[in-house]
């Protein structure tokens, strides 16, 4: 008899299918806060990346144990650096790489026959 009474009480109360409006509002505020924090972190990370655009390593080669040469671009200048434990040495400043448009113009000029040459 007691078992039937407990079952009847559970059925009478039933599960709560609709949460209270305060609980829904609280969950929405938490989700909105998390989205705002994520947007702020991503924006901050993009700002950090933008400030580092003036520098980059084009290539590097190991010369032996803990020694290497690296071509580094710093604010448009190309530098060949010698790297060793505890020191960085400027070997030389390299000429800037040609722009793509300039290289294409030079290739077109080299491929065309000059005015003095006869065409067959």
N, C-alpha and C positions, 0 to 999 in steps of 0.2 A: 503494500500500500504506500509506503513512504516513497518508493521509486516512482510510482505513478504521480505522486504529488510533486516531486522535483521536476519531472518531465513536463507537467502541466505548467509549472511556474516558468520554466525556460521558454516554452512556446508562447506564453502570454506576454512576456517582455519582448521577445524577439530581438534579432540583431538590429543595431542602429545602421540603417542603410544611408542616411543622409547626415553628414557631419555638420556640426554647428557652424554658423557663418563666421564666428570668431576664429575657429580652427582653420577654415579655408583662407581667411584673410591673413592669418599668421603665416601659413605655408606660402602664400603668394609673396608676402614681404620677404621671407627668407630667400626664395628663388630670385626675386628681383635684386636683392642685395648681393647674392652670389654672382649674378650676371653683371652687375655694375662693377664688382671687384675684378672679375675676369676681364672686362673691357678696359679698366684702368691699367691692369698689369700688361695687357697686350699693347696698349698705346705707349706705355713707358718703355717696353722692350723695343718698339719700333724707333723711338727717339734715341735710344742707346745705339742701335744699329746705324742710324743716319749719321751720328757724330763720328763713327768709325770708318766712314766710306773713304776718307782721304788716305788710308793706309791699307796695304795688303801685300802678301807674299806671292810673287808670280811663280817662282820655282826655287827649289833648294836641292843641293846635292851633298851627300856625305863624303868627306875626304878621308876619314879614318875615325878612330875612336874619339867621339865627342867633339869632332871638328867638322865644319861644313861651310859651304858658300851658299848665299841666298841672294836672289834678285828681289828687291823690295821696292814697291811704289809708295812714295810719300808725297802727297799733295801734288801729283803730276810729275814728280821727279823719280827717275829709276836709278836705284843705287845697288851696286854689287858689294855685299857685306861679307866679311870673313868672321865666322862665329867660332869661338873656343870657350872652354870653361872660364868664366870670369871676365871675358872681354868680347867686345864687338868692334871690328875694325872696318873702316870704309876703304875698300880696295879701289874703286873708281866710280864715277857717275856715268851712267850709260845714256846714250841718246834715247829720246822717247820713241816709242813704237809708232810707225806711220799709221795715220787714220785709214780706215777701210776705203773711203772714197779716194784718198790720195793713191793708195796702192792699186785700186782698180783703174784709175786714170793712167798711171805709169804702165800697167800691164796692157791696156788698150793701145797706148802709144808705141810700145815695143812690138806689139803684134801686127800693127799696120805697116805696110811697106812705105818707105820714105818716098818723096816726090821724085828723087833722082833714079830710083830703081825701076827697071822695066817689069811689067807684068807679063806673064806668058799666056 
